[in-house]
Amino acid sequence: MSDQTPEITFDDFLKVDIRKGTVIDAQPYPEARKPALKLWVDYGPGIGVKKSSAQITEHYDPEDLIGKQVLAVVNFPPRQIGKFMSEALVLGLPDAAGNVVLLTPDKDVPDGGRLY
């Protein structure tokens, strides 16, 4: 069985709005069913600050995330995660143990920059 998903068109890809943002606040989210953090990420002018719930507690402490550059899908509809409204999907990849490692640009880029 393949891990690959069905092919999409380039127009399908363009529908997914992935932007770079900077974490401006991060707090524990002990009420979540799975260990998670609440993030506030600034995506710059035009998008502003969006909230996200992220299951990233294995590799990240809230205080270490402030100022971190992240990539996120910003055009999903808001989603209720417990008592927290998540407005963006911060992106990551699983490490060998399945724990999330955040996707980040390797150089400083402006907030709001769109992935292409």
N, C-alpha and C positions, 0 to 999 in steps of 0.2 A: 504494500500500500504506500502511496506517495504522500509526502507532506505538502505537495504543491497544490495550490488552489486553482480554480479554473482561470483561464486567460481572461483578461479584460482589455478594453480598448484604451487608447491614450485619453480619450474624452472621459472615460470612467475615472482614470487617475486624476485628471484635472478637477474632478468634483470633490476630492479629498483635500481640504485646506490644512496643510501641515506648516506650522509657523514656529519660529524660534522665540522663546520668551526667557525672562529671568525671574527666578523664584524670589519673591519679596517677603514671604512669610511662610512658615511651615510649623504645623502643630500636630501633636499626637492625636489619634482618633481612636480612643479606647472603646468606643461604642460600636465600632465596625465588627462584622462577623469574623473577618480575617484581619490580622494585624495590618494597619494602614496608617498613612499620614494624610493630613489635610494640607493642601498646597494652595497658595495664592501666587499666580504667575502673571507678570506684566508682559504683554505682547506689544506694547508700544502704541503710538497714536493710531486711531482707527479701530483698534480692537480693545485696547485697555487691559484691565486686570480680569482674569477668569480664575475660578476655583476648580480644584481637582482633588479627588480622593485617589491615592496611589498606594498599592501594596508593595512598598519599597523599604520596609523596616529592617530587613536583613543587612542591607548595605549602607543605609543612610540614617543619620540622626537629624532631627529637625533643625538644630542650630547650624549644622554643617551645610545645609542646603541653601541658606540665604546667599544670594548672589550667583547661584549656579545657573548656567545656561541649559535649557532643556528644549526638546522638540515635542510638539503636541498637535493633535487634530483639534482644530478650534471651531469646526462647523457642524459638529454633532449637536442634536438637541440636548438641552440640560437633562440630567438623569439623577433621580433621587437615590442616594446611597445612604441608607439609614435616615438620620436626621439632617444629612448634609446634601446640598444640591451641587453636583459635579457638572461643570460647564465646559470642560475640555478633557481630552484623553492624552495624558502625558505618556510618551512612548518609551519603551525599553525592550531589552532582549533578555532571555533567560541565561543565567550562568549554568555551569555544569550541574548544579544542584537544583535548578529551576527557579532560583531567586532572581528578581528583576534588577537589571543594571540599566540605568537611564541612558538614553541616546542624547549625546551632546555634540555640538560642533567642535572641531579641534582648533579653531581660531575664534576670536571674538567677532561676532557679527551683530548688527543692530537688531533690537527687539522688533518683532513683526516680520522679519525676513521670511519669505515663503520658500519652502523646499521645492526644488525642480530638478 
